[in-house]
Amino acid sequence: MSFWHFLWEMLVVFAFVVWVIIFFQVVFDLFRSKDVSGAGKAGWLILLIILPFLGVLIYLVVRGHGMADRAVRTQLDDADRLRVATGQAPADQISQAKQLLDQGVITEDEFQAIKSKVIA
């Protein structure tokens, strides 16, 4: 086995892993979407199974612009549910957010958003 053959195989494996990650991101986004009906989700899923490469490309062109928004909204909803479940006091939540801001984990805008959400 030559070096170039090994390099080519590594590239192919990398491309396949990237493809699998993108495919599952599309499937997760499809089921995360609240604006698509059950029949619409079934249709997209059938397209993704029958023509996976073309289906993913079509999905990314048609609905790709909102994928990040839906992912962020899901994460914020999960964080809200966790906050309610933990029952932390608003002052504790603000102090934790301030610590995250000081550590550079979140930005000033994110800190202000957390603070306004906790106070509201």
Stockholm file with secondary structure:
# STOCKHOLM 1.0

chainA/1-120         MSFWHFLWEMLVVFAFVVWVIIFFQVVFDLFRSKDVSGAGKAGWLILLIILPFLGVLIYLVVRGHGMADRAVRTQLDDADRLRVATGQAPADQISQAKQLLDQGVITEDEFQAIKSKVIA
#=GR chainA/1-120 SS CCHHHHHHHHHHHHHHHHHHHHHHHHHHHHHHCSSSCHHHHHHHHHHHHHSHHHHHHHHHHHHGGGHHHHHHHHHHHHHHHHHHHHTCCHHHHHHHHHHHHHHTSSCHHHHHHHHHHHHC
#=GC SS_cons         CCHHHHHHHHHHHHHHHHHHHHHHHHHHHHHHCSSSCHHHHHHHHHHHHHSHHHHHHHHHHHHGGGHHHHHHHHHHHHHHHHHHHHTCCHHHHHHHHHHHHHHTSSCHHHHHHHHHHHHC
//
